[in-house]
Amino acid sequence: MSDTPSVMVETVIKVDPARVYELVSDLDAMASFGTEFQTGEWSSGRPGTVGSTFLGRQRLGDAEWETTSTITKADPGRTFEWVVGDVDNVTATWTVTMRSVPDGTEVRYAFVHGPGPSGLRERIERHPDDEAKFIEGRLEMLQQNMIKTLEGIRRRTAR
């Protein structure tokens, strides 16, 4: 966990970067694309701007939990980023970058775990010999969900 595990997926979506940004900065849209993030609600600041926060509700199997996230980058058509938990000791960082390419928009969706506290860290502390297995499994789940999210954006923009 000290290496801050990460995963990134990318694709090209045949639409303008501004449209991709509109969707990735929309909590309701993002909740409709994947499977873990269920819903979000803006709790402070102007929605989608740097420093604004939202309460997110997640579900994975039978487990449900809430997180508070803070927007750390909001550059329309280029980057949308949020951190989960304490901004000085984040649980995770999620970043979506967009770049115009001849076929539309290259979208990169990245996740970095840590360095702050998390359910994964707690699980590893209880079973340190299984750290690599736990990290690999969690990153695989995240990657699959991130792919579903990008595919959801592709479907929504194809309408």
Secondary structure in CASP SS format (residue, H / E / C, confidence):
PFRMAT SS
TARGET T0000
AUTHOR 0000-0000-0000
METHOD secondary structure of the structure
MODEL  1
M C 1.00
S C 1.00
D C 1.00
T C 1.00
P C 1.00
S E 1.00
V E 1.00
M E 1.00
V E 1.00
E E 1.00
T E 1.00
V E 1.00
I E 1.00
K C 1.00
V C 1.00
D C 1.00
P H 1.00
A H 1.00
R H 1.00
V H 1.00
Y H 1.00
E H 1.00
L H 1.00
V H 1.00
S C 1.00
D C 1.00
L H 1.00
D H 1.00
A H 1.00
M H 1.00
A H 1.00
S H 1.00
F H 1.00
G C 1.00
T C 1.00
E C 1.00
F E 1.00
Q E 1.00
T E 1.00
G E 1.00
E E 1.00
W E 1.00
S E 1.00
S E 1.00
G C 1.00
R C 1.00
P C 1.00
G C 1.00
T C 1.00
V C 1.00
G C 1.00
S C 1.00
T E 1.00
F E 1.00
L E 1.00
G E 1.00
R E 1.00
Q E 1.00
R E 1.00
L E 1.00
G C 1.00
D C 1.00
A E 1.00
E E 1.00
W E 1.00
E E 1.00
T E 1.00
T E 1.00
S E 1.00
T E 1.00
I E 1.00
T E 1.00
K E 1.00
A E 1.00
D E 1.00
P C 1.00
G C 1.00
R C 1.00
T E 1.00
F E 1.00
E E 1.00
W E 1.00
V E 1.00
V E 1.00
G C 1.00
D C 1.00
V C 1.00
D C 1.00
N C 1.00
V C 1.00
T C 1.00
A E 1.00
T E 1.00
W E 1.00
T E 1.00
V E 1.00
T E 1.00
M E 1.00
R E 1.00
S E 1.00
V E 1.00
P C 1.00
D C 1.00
G E 1.00
T E 1.00
E E 1.00
V E 1.00
R E 1.00
Y E 1.00
A E 1.00
F E 1.00
V E 1.00
H E 1.00
G C 1.00
P C 1.00
G C 1.00
P C 1.00
S C 1.00
G H 1.00
L H 1.00
R H 1.00
E H 1.00
R H 1.00
I H 1.00
E H 1.00
R H 1.00
H C 1.00
P H 1.00
D H 1.00
D H 1.00
E H 1.00
A H 1.00
K H 1.00
F H 1.00
I H 1.00
E H 1.00
G H 1.00
R H 1.00
L H 1.00
E H 1.00
M H 1.00
L H 1.00
Q H 1.00
Q H 1.00
N H 1.00
M H 1.00
I H 1.00
K H 1.00
T H 1.00
L H 1.00
E H 1.00
G H 1.00
I H 1.00
R H 1.00
R H 1.00
R H 1.00
T H 1.00
A C 1.00
R C 1.00
END
